[in-house]
Amino acid sequence: MTPLRRAAAAIVTAASLLVAAKTVVTRAASHPAIPEFHTSDRCIACHNGLTTASGDDVSIGYDWRASMMANSSRDPYWQASVRRESLDHPESTAAIEDECSICHMPIPRYGAKLRGEHARVFSHLPFAADKKEGRQAADGVSCAVCHQIGRQKLGTADSFNGGFVIDAPEDPNARPEYGPFEVEPGHRRIMLSSTEGYRPTQSDHIRDSEMCATCHTLLTQALGPGGRPVGRLAEQVPYGEWLHSEFKGTQSCQSCHMPTVSEPVPITRVFGAPRDGVVRHVFVAGNFFMQRMLNRYRDALDVAALPQELTSAAERTIQYLQTRAATLRIDTLQAGAGMLRADLVVENLGGHKLPTGYPSRRAWLHVTVRDGGGRIVFESGGLNPDGSIRGNDNDADATRFEPHYAQVRSADQVQIYETIIGDVNGGVTTGLLAGVGYLKDNRLLPRGFEKRTADPDIAVHGAAADDDDFIGASYRVTYAVPVADGSGPFTLDAELLYQPIGYRWANNLKTYDRAPEPQRFTSYYEAMASGSAAVLARSTRSTRP
């Protein structure tokens, strides 16, 4: 049995924390000492002001501060989604908040777990800067969380769903804080003193993908009436996708999302010596839209990162997506008898599916054909100002969805790479705790991914499973469209577009009109929807005159 399947079995048999809100965790007695967490301001003091010899600022604290890791608890979409799930399943509210805080508010949640209590989300909002738990909640995935995670359970099913273990120190005055470099005694004493008890400890596990897998492998328990478990959903499984690809053993999660500085640089400004192999704590990924939202509504969301830091982070994300995510080419283009035929090939450059992670994300092909006079004679996949895709069944009707296509023949057919969640009745849903499986998953596969042997949790679902041209790393789709109203030569422009939060996922929150968090987020989304997508790749080709 694979780790993902073992985790699924464990969730079903234990009915998870979400089955009954009255069930509490009782591990406190097994821990010799409850770990403590300083907030990031204690770390930033020494780990900023870092500059390479060529003048690049690679300050760890500033890089982290503008990342989604640092803003995990401020994320207004996450807050709105937690509230939505609590309203959908009111009998399980306490357990839902506890489960959702594991990786978004890890400091207060870890302490609550060890005390045998449920953690709360909304009791910390708005963040109380004058209270310790308020500051800890606001700090998101803070430095002291990741750097105190030990080797225990890593790579096993027990580590998933935020099952990381913070090493309990043998000496409460020398808590291990792990990093990849050996620290000489003088620096160790400085850190022990300045942090009041954190001991820098060298360990290579901090650079293993299994560290990331703890919070980025989420197997969600579906709930029925009365909080009864009715199934489960592989909500996010990029680690499993990576294990089933050629990237396993050659590139870790960190090697892409924490790029290595190209020249020696110190890791501390206090007597730090330049080191090779230092990585940037930018955690670059795909959510440029949320970085921009956090910046625009920074006061309401209690954002700590400076405006220029979030602007740079969003620009860095776009650059990463446009250089490291995918390629698109037009293999063939022919016109005749009033029809134009083109073969488009999309290639996923990453080590997991594209897009991956939270299922609100989608990528799609926007294809436009112009005649010899520059007039548009065909278009599929255009983006509307409200963030919806023209021709997409799911954006037009929440109960339907756009199928996977081997061949696109009309303007109302759009090739969208996405997941569509199904509930117990086979209906379409964006409620994570209503989802028991996928009606569609045709997200682009990473190189080496064999869909026929994939574990069910990372499988291809829907028509793409039987599409022989839908294979690891690349996918070929044919466009055979009418162009009789125009005269050649014809020019085909193709774009691969990407949205971190698709229109349907945002719009479904509007019905929760008595809850402040969903209403706040949807108002933000509507104000920014025209900029909700980014172009990952482009290709243009013309027929001969």
N, C-alpha and C positions, 0 to 999 in steps of 0.2 A: 504494500500500500504506500502511495506517495505521501510526502509531508502534507500536501494540500488536502488529500483525502482523509488522512488521519485527523487533521484539524477539523474537517467537516464532521467526521464521526464524533469527535469530542464535543463539538458544539451541539449536535443533535441530542446526544445522550445526556449531556449536562443541562440542556435547554438554555444554556448561556446565561449571562447576567440579565438578559432582557426578558426572560420568561416571567419572573416574579420580582417585583420591586422590593418585596420584603426580604429577599435573600441577600445577605451581606457577606463580604469577604472577611475571613477570620484568620489571616496569616500573621497578625502582629506578634503573636506569642513565639513564632518560629524565628524571628529576627532578633539577633543579639543587640542591635542598635538600629533605630530608625534613621535612614539616610536623611541628610539635610541638603538644602539647595540654596546657594546664593543666586541672586538674580544677575543678569548679564552686566549690569553696571560695574560690578566688582571685577569682571574680566576685562572689560573695555579699557580700564585704566592702564593696563600694561600691554594689551595686545592690539593697540591702535598706534598710529603714527609710524606705520611700517612702509618703507619706500625702497624700491629696488634701486640698483646703481644707475639704471637708465631713467629713473624718475617716476615710475609707476607706483601709485598708492595702492597697496594690497592689504590695508588694515583689516584685520580679522573682524573686529567688532563692527565697523561700519558696513562691511560687506554683509555680514549676518543680519544686521538691523533692518535692511531693506528686503530681506528674503521672505518668502512665504512661511518659512520655518519660524522666524521671529514673530510673524503676524498671524500665526495659526489661530489664536484666540480672538483676534480683532476682526478676522474675516467675516464680513456681514452676510455672505452667502452661507457660510457654515452656521452662523447663529440663526439665520432664518430657517435653515433646513432642520436644525435640532428642534426648534419650536414647532415646525410643521409635523415632525414625527411624534412629538409629545401630544399634539392636538389630535393626531390620527389614532394614537394609542394611549389615551389618558391614564389607564390603569397601570401602565408601565413607565410613567414619566420619570420617576426617580432612577430606575435602571437605565433608561435611555440617556439621561444626562450623564450618568456615571460612565457608561460605555463610550459616549461621544467625547468625553473629556480626556480619555486615556492618552490620546496623541495630540489633542489640540490645547488642553490645559494640563499638561502632565505633572507639573509640580504640585499644585493643590490636590490633584487626583491621587497621586502616588501616596501622599501622606494620609489621605482619607482611606485608601485601601488598607494600609498597614494598621490603621486604627479600627478597621472593621466597619467602616462607614461607606455610604454612597457619596461620591463627589457631586457637587452642584455646578451648573453652568451659569444660570441667570442670576443667582445670588451674588455673583462677582461683577455683574454689569449694572451700571457703568463701573469701570475699574476704580477702586478706591486707592489712590496713590499714597494715602496716609496710613494704610493698613498693610501688614506684611503679606497676607494672602491675596489682597488686591494686586499688589505689585507682582507677586508670583504668577497669578493668573494672566496678567497682561503680558508676561514675558514669553508666552508661547512655548515653543520647543527651544528652551534656553540652553546655554552652553553647558551648565552643570548637569543637565539631563543626559545628553548624548555622551558626554565625557565621563560619566560615572557608570554607564552601562557595562556590565562585565560579560565574560564569555558564556556564562550559564545559559543554556537552552538555545543559543544562536544556531540558526539553520534547522531547528526542529519545529514541528507543528505547534508545540507549546509556546513558542516565542511569537507566533502570529497574533493578530488582533491586539497589538500593544503588550504582548507578554514578555517584554524585556525585563531584565532583573538588574536593579541598582545594587551593586555590591555593598553589602553591609560591612563596615570597617571593623577590623579586629581592635583597632585603636581609634576611639572617637575623635582624637586630636590629629589623626593622620589618615583622612579619608582618601582612598585612591581616586585620582582623576586622570583618566587614560589619554595618552597621545601617542603618536607614532615615533617620536624621537626620545632618545635617552637624554635625561636632564642631569647636568652636573650638580654636585652637592650644594654649591653656592646658590644657584638658582632655585634649587629645591627648598632651601631654607627661606629664601625670599618669599616664595609662594606660600609656604606653610604659614609664615608670619602674616603676610598681607591678606590672605584669605581666611585666616583663623582656623586652619586645620585641613586644608586640601593639599594632598601630597601628589605632585606630578609623577606619573608612573608610565613607563614605556610598555606598550602592548600593540602588536600588529593588528589585533582584531578590530581596531577602530577604523581600519580601511577595508574591511570585508563587506561584501554586499549583504551578508546576513544581518549586519547591523541595521541597514535600511529596511530589510524585509520585515522587521518586527512591527513597524507601524504602517508599512506600505503593502502588507498582505492582510486584507480585511475580508473575513467570511462572516456575513451578516445573517442573523437569525430572523426569519420572517415570522410575523405575529398575526394571529387571528383573533376572533372575539375573546375577550377576557384575558388577553395576553398569551393565549395558547400558541405554542410553536407549530407552524404549519409548513415549514421548509426552510431553506437557506439559500443565500445568494453569494457567489464569488464576486463581491463588490469591487475589489481592487486586487489584482494579482500580478503586478509587473515582475516580481521576483520569480514566480513560477514560469512566466513567459521567457524571462532571461535564462533560466535553467534549461529551457527546451530549445535554446538558440545556440548559434556558434559563438556567441559572446561569452558564454560561461567559460571560465578559466583563462580568458584573455583580457577582458575589460570588466572592471567592477562598476557598480553604480557610481561610486565616487569618482572614478576616472573620467566620467562624462560630466557629472553634475557638480563636481568640485575641481575645476581645472587646475592643473599644476602650473605654478609660476615658472616661467622659462629661464630664470636666472636665480642665483643664490640670494636669499633674503632672510633676515632674522625673524623669529616668531614672537619676539618680545622686544620692546624698545628699552627695556632695562638691562643694559649690558648684554644684549642679544648678539650672538655671532651669526653671520650669514650661513644658511643651510640650503642644501639642494633638496628638491622634492617637496617644498612647502606648497600646500594647496590653498586655493581661495575659497572662502566660506560663503560663496554667492548662492550656492544651491540652485544654480540656474536650471530651469525646467520649462514649463509652457504657459504659466498663468500671468501673462503680461496684462491682461484685462483687469485682474484683481489688483495688481500693483498700481495700475493707473487709478482704479477706484479708491484704493486706500489713500492715494495722494490727493485726489480731488476732494474727498470727504474726511480729511485727516483730523479735523477738530472733533467731529461727531464720533469718530472711531478711536479716538485717543492714540493716534499714531505717533510713535517716537522717532522714526526715521525722518531725516530732513527731506524737504521736497526734492532737492537735487539728487539725493541718494536713491529715492524711489524712481525718479525720472531715468537715471542711469540704469537702474535695475531693469526697468521695463524695456529700455532700448537694448540692453544686453540680452534679454530674453528673446526679443524679436530677432536679433542677429543670430543667436544660437539656433532658433527655429529655422531660419532661412539658410543656414550653412550646414547644420548637423542633422536635420530631421528627415528630409526626403528629396528626391529628384523626380522630375517629370519630363518625359520626352514624347514627341509625336513620331512614331515609327513609320507609318505610311499615311499618305493622303492622296485620295483619288476622287475625281468628279466625273459624272457621266449620267445621262438619262435622267436628269433632274434630281440626282442624289449625290451626296458627298459621303465618302466613307473614310474613316480615320481610325488608326489603332494607337491608343495612348498607353504608355507604360509608366506606372508609378512605382518607385522603389523606396522602401523604408530603410533608412540608414542607421536606425537605432537598435538597441539590444532588447527591445520589448515591442509590443504592438503599438501601432500609431493610429489614433491617439491612445494613451493608456491612462491608468489611474482612475479618478472619479468619473463615473459614467455619464456626466453631463457633457463631456467633451466630444467633439466630432470634427471630422475633416471631410471635404467634398470637392468634387470637380466642377469648376465653373468654365463652361465651354461656350465660346462665341464664334460664329462664322459670319464673315463679311464678304460681300461680292466685290466685283472689280471697282465699283464706285464708292466703296467704303460703307455701304448700307448693311445693317445687321439683317441677315436672313434666317438666322437660327441662334437661339440662346438657351442654355440649360444651366441652372444652378446659380442664378443671380441672387445677390444679397439685398434684402429690403432694408430700409432705414431703421426698422424696429428690431433687427437682428434675425428675422425669419428668412428662410430660403424659398425663393419662388419655385413652385412646383413640388415642394416637399409635403407629402401627405400628413406627416406628423405635426408639422407646424400649423397646418390648416385645421387639423382635427386631432384632438388628443387621444382619440380611440384608435387611430390608424397609424401606419408608418410606411415609409418608403422602402420597398424591397431592394435587395441586391440585384444588380444588372450585369449580365455578361455582355449585353448589347443595348445601347441607348438609341431609341428610334424617334423620340418626340421631345418637345420642349418641356412637357410635364413629367418627364422622367429625369431624376437626378441621382447620380452616383454618390452616395454618402457613406463614409466609413465610420461606423458607430456601433454602439450597443443599444438595443431596445429591450427593456426589462418587462417580463411577463409576471402577472400575479397568479393566484391559485385558480382563477377562472379562465386563464389564458388571455386576459385583457392586458392592454398596455398601461404601464404605470411609471411614474418617476418617484414613487415612494419606496425608499430603500427597504423599509421593514414590511413592505407588501410584496417584495420581489422574491420569487422562488426559482428564477432561471431567466435565460435570455431567449427572446423570440428571434433576435438577430444579433450577430456579432461578426461583422466582416471587416473589422479593423485590420489595417495592413500588418502583415506578419514580419518578424525580424528574420534576418538571414539565418538559414539552417533550421528554421521551424518547420517540422513535419506535421501537418494538420491531421494526418491519419492516425498518428500515434500519440497525439496530445491528450493529456489528462482532461477529463470533462470540465474542470474548472477553468482551463485556458483554451478550450476548444473553439472552433469556428462553428457558428450557428446560423441556420437559415440557408438560403440558396447558395451562398459562397462555399459551403461545405462540399457541394457537388460541382463547383466550377473548376474545371481543370486548369484554367489560366490563373486561378487564385492560389499562389504558392508562396513559399517563404521568400521574403525580401522584395519581390516584385509582383506586380499584378498588371495584366493586360486587359483593357476594356475597349470594345469597338463602338464607335459612333457611326450609325448609318442613318443620315438625316436628310429631309427634303430641302432642296435649294432651288426649286424650279422657278421661284419668283425672282431670282437674280441671275446675273451673267458673270462668268469668270473673268480673270482668275480669282479664285476664292482663297481667303486667308482665315486660318483657324487659330484662335488664341485660346490657350488652355491655362488655367490656374488651379493649383491645389490650395484651397482655403482651409482655415482652422479656427475653431471657436472653443475657448475653454469652458464657456457656459452657453449651451445651446438655448435657443428661444423657448422651446417647450419646457425646459427645466426651470427657466425663470418664470415663464408665464403661468405655470401651474401653481405658483405660490400666491398669485393674486387673489385666489379664492379665500385665503386666510386673512380676510380683511379686518378682523378684530384683534389680530396679533401684531404688535409693533415691529418685530424683527422682519417678518416676511414683507410687510408693507414698506418698510424702509428700504429693503434691498430692491424690491421691484421698482420703486421710484428711482433709485440709483441706476438700475439697469436700463430703464426707459430713457433716462437722460443721456446715457453713454452708448446705447445699442449700436449706433452707426459705426462705432469703432470697436465692436466686439470681436471682429475677425481679423486675422492676419494672413497674408499670402506666404505659403511655405515654398512654393516653386512655380515657375512659369515656363511655357514653351510656345513658340509660334512657328507656323509653317504655311506656305502658300502653294497652290497648284500651279502648274505651268500655264502660261498664257495660251 
